[in-house]
Amino acid sequence: MTLPPTISDFERAAADALEPGPRAYYFGGAGAELTLRDNPEAWGRIAIRPRVLVDVSACDPRTTVLGREHPHPIFVAPTAFHRLAHGDGEEATARGAAAAQALYCLSSLATSNPVAVAQAAPGGRRWFQLYVFRDRAVSDALLAAAVEHGYEAIVVTVDLPVWGVRERELRSGYAIDAAQLAPHLYPGDLALTDVGTLIDPSLTWADVERFAAGSRLPVLVKGVLTGRDAVLAAEHGAAGVVVSNHGGRQLDTVRSGADALPEVVEAAGDRLDVLVDGGIRRGTDVLKALALGARAVMVGRPVVWGLAVGGEDGVRAVLDLLRAEFEVALALAGVPRAADLDGAAVEPAPWAGGVPFRA
Ligand SMILES: Cc1cc2nc3c(=O)[nH]c(=O)nc-3n(C[C@H](O)[C@H](O)[C@H](O)COP(=O)(O)O)c2cc1C
């Protein structure tokens, strides 16, 4: 099978391959989808300041996150229900990510359980994304399985106390067969818009602190968009944060990860490792994120496009494309070692009005 040559070709091919319901689920955002559209555009408002005549014959894309080295900084974001995109589901995603040497963060709302995913790609690196369900026994069982099966960190997602108002999902009227897709989560059919009712909306920082204190694994808080919340994450025992607006699917008109990143990095200081997601579509986006202080990026929809179009091979191809582009960006920016990227490599783009990163 010939796979598309670029990420945007994967996007088009996935749109063609998916049925209307899953397409609405994977492609849509909240409200008027202003944040959804702004996520990729915000990376385009940052310009690169390249250096020349630097020896770039050997590029080194490695990064260190939570004290552990990774071959490159492109991680797979947690996205739900992979069997809606491809029959091989999360197992295929795990194998594709492992082949691309990319860390895979498995969603709580997966259509496979954490044990099966670990066994599908034993050599892969993985984190587990935790939704805290109203039925705490479900979350506890998922956590215990993750701890036992080689997941290296727990990512607690905090920007979905309730489901966002997603118009494409509402219009599609799509109901997933949850009994078939996720028997460990819920016994019966469930409209997409009702999945959120499984999640506990009363979660607070005290819960994060309890998880951090009680877990053998480091805890990251995903869904932070302000410096104040980054400080609270550090104070409550988190080891890191993921700057994220959930791919524009939750509160429309919040700012992009790219725009929120500098404030969060500054507030985090050296107390937290900061990751970012939302709209990462090119290697240059990855370079900009690291220059602004992120240790790694997470990629959501493009991985799902890869899965929908080509299963395991598609996931690998998308991640390999991003990594190859990132290495080209390092060479052309004259910063061959990813670990050497800093704020000197970027500036507010003149074509975007040159608005400073920090107001
Ligand atoms: C279809 C879909 C499902 C998602 N499911 C989850 C999830 O289960 N848990 C979670 O923490 N984030 C979830 N997210 C958010 C992603 O982890 C990530 O923040 C977002 O996709 C990044 O933006 P991008 O899609 O532009 O790369 C989901 C996103 C999408 C598009």
The ligand as an ORCA input file, in Angstrom:
! r2SCAN-3c Opt
* xyz 0 1
  C     -10.340     12.439     18.623
  C      -9.630     12.939     19.840
  C      -9.753     12.253     21.017
  C      -9.094     12.695     22.155
  N      -9.175     11.963     23.301
  C      -8.462     12.349     24.386
  C      -8.447     11.534     25.545
  O      -9.046     10.481     25.590
  N      -7.718     11.989     26.602
  C      -7.016     13.155     26.562
  O      -6.368     13.515     27.551
  N      -7.009     13.924     25.479
  C      -7.704     13.546     24.383
  N      -7.648     14.312     23.248
  C      -6.778     15.501     23.205
  C      -5.372     15.120     22.740
  O      -4.682     14.419     23.741
  C      -4.532     16.359     22.394
  O      -4.571     17.244     23.465
  C      -4.962     17.050     21.114
  O      -5.454     16.138     20.163
  C      -3.783     17.810     20.532
  O      -4.165     18.530     19.421
  P      -3.953     18.029     17.893
  O      -5.044     17.042     17.643
  O      -4.119     19.294     17.124
  O      -2.574     17.437     17.791
  C      -8.303     13.881     22.103
  C      -8.194     14.556     20.902
  C      -8.816     14.097     19.769
  C      -8.637     14.833     18.466
*
